[in-house]
Amino acid sequence: MDIQGNVALITGGTSGLGMATARRLLDAGAQVVLMGRSPERAEKAAAELGGAVTVVGDVADEADVRAAVEAATRLGRLGIAVNCAGTARMGRVLGRSGPLALESFAHVVQANLTGTFNVVRLAAEAMAGNDPQDGDRGVIVCTGSITAFDGQEGQAAYAASKAGIAGMTLPIARDLARYAIRIVTVAPGPFETPMLDGASDQLRDMLLQGTVHPRRLGNPDDFASLVAHVVDNPMLNGETIRLDGATRLGLLR
Ligand SMILES: NC(=O)c1ccc[n+]([C@@H]2O[C@H](COP(=O)([O-])OP(=O)(O)OC[C@H]3O[C@@H](n4cnc5c(N)ncnc54)[C@H](O)[C@@H]3O)[C@@H](O)[C@H]2O)c1
């Protein structure tokens, strides 16, 4: 499907992978709606990108996502939805102060998994009304993580949420096939984004040691480039694609 002429809704679009994707899709001729949680970051991202519409809200909230979808359909044909919103709160299952709070686990699953599903279902509803373009009424990209497959200590909640995204990708592709909507999940390895801002030098070294080639952290443009290809390539559907330079996360010791 062409990027040009479509409207793209990008959650988590005011920073990191989402913002790089917004820049890429804008350059390719799309209009973009960025959904983020922080009004200050939304304002800054809109100023930096120029021409992006921003909606502040929570991806796990039905009304907030409906408002973002409506903002997109007001602009034109909502043909692309990219789920980049996510949180990476860490915590061991059994720590020094006892078992991980259930609230902490639920918070991560709510933002990452329920939030992604919420955007998928409401974006799909709008896309189903589009005329097909190159055979597709819409393309949805979700962001998983290689943590879904080789999660580390302290990542049970995050890994569960990302494994959920990987697991629902094929059944959603099957559900949405009758509407000619494709869905693909990208599972990045460690990328240089604000999510890693708090990472210690020791953790960064450890992440770098796990990389194979290229021996560097991912650049948000690498992610944006794959999203653009997913939109373009009609045979990509129902799949989770690792984007990690052959990185395999090892034990944190
Ligand atoms: N950076 C990495 O190493 C890495 C690796 C694998 C996967 N990911 C995933 O990539 C995605 C993008 O993260 P990033 O690295 O660009 O970091 P980031 O922190 O810059 O972006 C995440 C964005 O999601 C927003 N967000 C969080 N919860 C939200 C909610 N409930 N509603 C709306 N917005 C919400 C945040 O405000 C932030 O803008 C995330 O899903 C993350 O889990 C990142």
The ligand as an SDF file (V2000), in Angstrom:
LIG
                    3D

 44 48  0  0  0  0  0  0  0  0999 V2000
   14.0960    1.1700   23.0730 N   0  0  0  0  0  0  0  0  0  0  0  0
   14.2180   -0.1480   23.1240 C   0  0  0  0  0  0  0  0  0  0  0  0
   15.2850   -0.6830   23.3950 O   0  0  0  0  0  0  0  0  0  0  0  0
   13.0120   -1.0280   22.8000 C   0  0  0  0  0  0  0  0  0  0  0  0
   13.2470   -2.3830   22.5540 C   0  0  0  0  0  0  0  0  0  0  0  0
   12.1760   -3.2110   22.2610 C   0  0  0  0  0  0  0  0  0  0  0  0
   10.8830   -2.6900   22.2220 C   0  0  0  0  0  0  0  0  0  0  0  0
   10.6900   -1.3720   22.4810 N   0  0  0  0  0  0  0  0  0  0  0  0
    9.3190   -0.8740   22.4230 C   0  0  0  0  0  0  0  0  0  0  0  0
    9.2530    0.1860   21.4840 O   0  0  0  0  0  0  0  0  0  0  0  0
    8.1350    1.0200   21.7930 C   0  0  0  0  0  0  0  0  0  0  0  0
    8.5840    2.4670   21.7180 C   0  0  0  0  0  0  0  0  0  0  0  0
    9.4650    2.7310   22.8030 O   0  0  0  0  0  0  0  0  0  0  0  0
   10.7160    3.7070   22.6660 P   0  0  0  0  0  0  0  0  0  0  0  0
   11.9340    2.8890   22.7770 O   0  0  0  0  0  0  0  0  0  0  0  0
   10.5370    4.5820   21.5020 O   0  0  0  0  0  0  0  0  0  0  0  0
   10.6420    4.5160   24.0460 O   0  0  0  0  0  0  0  0  0  0  0  0
    9.8950    5.8520   24.4190 P   0  0  0  0  0  0  0  0  0  0  0  0
    9.8170    5.8360   25.9070 O   0  0  0  0  0  0  0  0  0  0  0  0
   10.5460    7.0040   23.7440 O   0  0  0  0  0  0  0  0  0  0  0  0
    8.4410    5.7010   23.7760 O   0  0  0  0  0  0  0  0  0  0  0  0
    7.3300    5.1250   24.4170 C   0  0  0  0  0  0  0  0  0  0  0  0
    6.2110    6.1330   24.3410 C   0  0  0  0  0  0  0  0  0  0  0  0
    4.9870    5.5140   24.7420 O   0  0  0  0  0  0  0  0  0  0  0  0
    4.2720    6.4440   25.5210 C   0  0  0  0  0  0  0  0  0  0  0  0
    3.3260    5.7190   26.3620 N   0  0  0  0  0  0  0  0  0  0  0  0
    3.6070    4.8470   27.3610 C   0  0  0  0  0  0  0  0  0  0  0  0
    2.4680    4.3820   27.8940 N   0  0  0  0  0  0  0  0  0  0  0  0
    1.4520    4.9740   27.2200 C   0  0  0  0  0  0  0  0  0  0  0  0
    0.0450    4.9290   27.3180 C   0  0  0  0  0  0  0  0  0  0  0  0
   -0.5630    4.1470   28.2240 N   0  0  0  0  0  0  0  0  0  0  0  0
   -0.7040    5.6680   26.4550 N   0  0  0  0  0  0  0  0  0  0  0  0
   -0.0980    6.4620   25.5240 C   0  0  0  0  0  0  0  0  0  0  0  0
    1.2340    6.5570   25.3940 N   0  0  0  0  0  0  0  0  0  0  0  0
    1.9940    5.8260   26.2360 C   0  0  0  0  0  0  0  0  0  0  0  0
    5.3390    7.1750   26.3100 C   0  0  0  0  0  0  0  0  0  0  0  0
    4.8610    8.3870   26.8310 O   0  0  0  0  0  0  0  0  0  0  0  0
    6.4140    7.3450   25.2510 C   0  0  0  0  0  0  0  0  0  0  0  0
    6.2030    8.5190   24.5050 O   0  0  0  0  0  0  0  0  0  0  0  0
    7.6380    0.5670   23.1600 C   0  0  0  0  0  0  0  0  0  0  0  0
    6.5020   -0.2500   22.9760 O   0  0  0  0  0  0  0  0  0  0  0  0
    8.7810   -0.2580   23.7020 C   0  0  0  0  0  0  0  0  0  0  0  0
    8.3380   -1.2420   24.6050 O   0  0  0  0  0  0  0  0  0  0  0  0
   11.7260   -0.5180   22.7620 C   0  0  0  0  0  0  0  0  0  0  0  0
  1  2  1  0
  2  3  2  0
  2  4  1  0
  4  5  1  0
  4 44  2  0
  5  6  2  0
  6  7  1  0
  7  8  2  0
  8  9  1  0
  8 44  1  0
  9 10  1  0
  9 42  1  0
 10 11  1  0
 11 12  1  0
 11 40  1  0
 12 13  1  0
 13 14  1  0
 14 15  2  0
 14 16  1  0
 14 17  1  0
 17 18  1  0
 18 19  2  0
 18 20  1  0
 18 21  1  0
 21 22  1  0
 22 23  1  0
 23 24  1  0
 23 38  1  0
 24 25  1  0
 25 26  1  0
 25 36  1  0
 26 27  1  0
 26 35  1  0
 27 28  2  0
 28 29  1  0
 29 30  1  0
 29 35  2  0
 30 31  1  0
 30 32  2  0
 32 33  1  0
 33 34  2  0
 34 35  1  0
 36 37  1  0
 36 38  1  0
 38 39  1  0
 40 41  1  0
 40 42  1  0
 42 43  1  0
M  CHG  2   8   1  16  -1
M  END
$$$$
